[in-house]
Amino acid sequence: MDKLSLGTLGRHLQTLRQAQGLSLSQLAAAAGIAKSNLCRLEQGNGNPTLDTIWRLAVQLKVPFGTLVAPIAVPLGEDGVEVRLLDQGKDRPQVDAYWMRCAPHTLRLAEPHTPGARESLILISGTLEAGPESETRTLSAGETFTFAADRPHLYRTGEAWATLLLSVIYHEESTS
């Protein structure tokens, strides 16, 4: 991630944390990262992994897309690139992403917020995806929807895989 994007992410992360009345120590402990790493992130330094950003979003109780919305460049690591395409404003909240995975990539994804569902449309390549005990292998043009509030994975074979991914966040009842 470039320096401008890191700075943007850091300022946005700090704003979200402060709006919820959380200290650096509280958020770092809840997300399972070092306070010093969170401090560096908020200052626009460091090189956060996708998992770190996901864990912070979950602990802030915001969709991943809300945390990364101000960033215009794809986020990536270890053969996976992700870009937020759009973030719905209705309820339930729906985030749409473009994702590309290099050949021979295994991406273990942490659970989303409770009740979240993920839908995939494979554009090219082949991809094994889904909850760790219930994966499905997709070919171009195939779709798959699964509960994303538990650990799940994306695994490619010999070729690049490109997909559209949407996350539908569970709407909390207000009764």
JOZI-V174111 format. One record per pair of residues at least 6 apart in sequence whose C-alpha atoms are under 7 Angstrom apart, sorted by sequence separation. I is the first residue (numbers start at 0). GAP is how many residues later the second one is. D is the distance in Angstrom with one decimal. If there is no record, write none. Layout:
I|GAP|D, I|GAP|D
This chain:
27|6|5.9, 39|6|5.9, 56|6|6.1, 74|6|5.5, 75|6|6.1, 87|6|5.1, 128|6|5.1, 129|6|6.3, 27|7|5.2, 56|7|5.3, 73|7|6.0, 74|7|5.2, 86|7|6.1, 87|7|6.0, 127|7|6.2, 128|7|5.5, 73|8|5.3, 74|8|6.3, 86|8|4.5, 127|8|5.4, 128|8|6.5, 73|9|4.5, 85|9|6.0, 86|9|6.3, 127|9|4.1, 24|10|5.7, 27|10|6.3, 53|10|6.0, 56|10|6.3, 72|10|7.0, 85|10|5.3, 126|10|5.5, 127|10|6.1, 23|11|6.2, 84|11|5.4, 125|11|7.0, 126|11|5.2, 83|12|6.1, 84|12|5.0, 125|12|5.6, 126|12|6.8, 83|13|4.5, 84|13|6.5, 125|13|4.7, 23|14|7.0, 82|14|5.5, 83|14|6.6, 124|14|6.3, 125|14|6.6, 68|15|6.8, 81|15|6.6, 82|15|5.3, 124|15|6.0, 81|16|5.8, 82|16|6.5, 121|16|6.8, 123|16|4.7, 129|16|6.4, 81|17|4.5, 121|17|6.5, 122|17|5.1, 80|18|5.6, 81|18|6.7, 121|18|5.0, 122|18|5.9, 64|19|6.3, 80|19|5.2, 121|19|5.5, 130|19|6.7, 131|19|6.4, 79|20|5.8, 80|20|6.6, 120|20|6.4, 121|20|5.8, 130|20|5.9, 131|20|5.1, 79|21|4.5, 120|21|5.9, 121|21|6.5, 130|21|4.0, 131|21|6.2, 64|22|6.6, 78|22|5.6, 79|22|6.5, 120|22|4.5, 129|22|5.2, 130|22|6.4, 78|23|4.9, 119|23|5.4, 120|23|6.9, 129|23|5.6, 30|24|5.3, 119|24|5.2, 128|24|5.3, 129|24|7.0, 30|25|5.6, 118|25|5.6, 119|25|6.3, 128|25|4.5, 78|26|6.2, 118|26|4.1, 127|26|5.7, 128|26|6.4, 117|27|5.5, 118|27|6.6, 126|27|6.7, 127|27|5.0, 13|28|5.7, 30|28|6.1, 48|28|6.9, 116|28|6.9, 117|28|5.5, 126|28|5.7, 127|28|6.4, 12|29|6.4, 29|29|6.4, 116|29|5.6, 117|29|6.4, 126|29|4.9, 64|30|6.3, 116|30|4.5, 117|30|5.6, 125|30|6.3, 9|31|5.3, 10|31|5.9, 115|31|6.3, 116|31|4.9, 125|31|6.7, 9|32|3.7, 26|32|7.0, 115|32|5.4, 9|33|5.7, 115|33|5.4, 9|34|4.9, 114|34|5.9, 124|34|5.9, 126|34|6.4, 113|35|5.2, 124|35|5.7, 125|35|5.9, 6|36|6.6, 111|36|5.7, 112|36|5.7, 124|36|4.4, 6|37|3.9, 110|37|5.9, 111|37|4.6, 123|37|5.4, 124|37|6.7, 5|38|4.7, 110|38|4.5, 111|38|6.9, 123|38|5.3, 5|39|6.5, 110|39|4.2, 122|39|5.3, 109|40|6.9, 110|40|4.8, 121|40|6.2, 122|40|5.0, 109|41|4.9, 121|41|4.4, 108|42|5.8, 109|42|6.7, 120|42|5.5, 121|42|6.5, 16|43|6.8, 108|43|5.2, 119|43|6.6, 120|43|5.2, 107|44|6.1, 108|44|5.5, 119|44|5.8, 120|44|6.5, 107|45|4.5, 119|45|4.6, 106|46|5.5, 107|46|6.7, 118|46|5.7, 119|46|6.6, 106|47|5.1, 117|47|6.9, 118|47|5.2, 105|48|5.8, 106|48|6.4, 117|48|5.6, 118|48|6.5, 105|49|4.5, 117|49|4.5, 104|50|5.5, 105|50|6.8, 116|50|5.7, 117|50|6.3, 104|51|5.3, 115|51|6.7, 116|51|5.2, 103|52|5.2, 115|52|5.6, 116|52|6.6, 102|53|5.5, 103|53|5.1, 115|53|4.4, 12|54|6.7, 57|54|6.7, 102|54|5.6, 103|54|6.2, 114|54|6.6, 115|54|5.2, 57|55|6.0, 100|55|6.9, 102|55|5.1, 114|55|4.8, 102|56|4.7, 113|56|6.9, 101|57|6.9, 102|57|4.9, 101|58|4.7, 8|59|6.6, 50|59|6.9, 100|59|5.7, 101|59|6.7, 100|60|5.2, 99|61|5.7, 100|61|6.5, 7|62|6.7, 8|62|6.8, 99|62|4.4, 7|63|6.8, 98|63|5.9, 99|63|6.4, 98|64|5.4, 97|65|6.1, 98|65|6.3, 4|66|5.6, 97|66|4.9, 96|67|5.8, 97|67|6.3, 96|68|5.1, 95|69|5.8, 96|69|6.1, 95|70|4.4, 94|71|5.5, 95|71|6.6, 93|72|6.7, 94|72|5.3, 93|73|5.6, 94|73|6.7, 0|74|6.6, 93|74|4.6, 92|75|6.0, 93|75|6.3, 91|76|6.7, 92|76|5.5, 91|77|6.0, 91|78|6.3, 91|79|5.3, 90|80|6.7
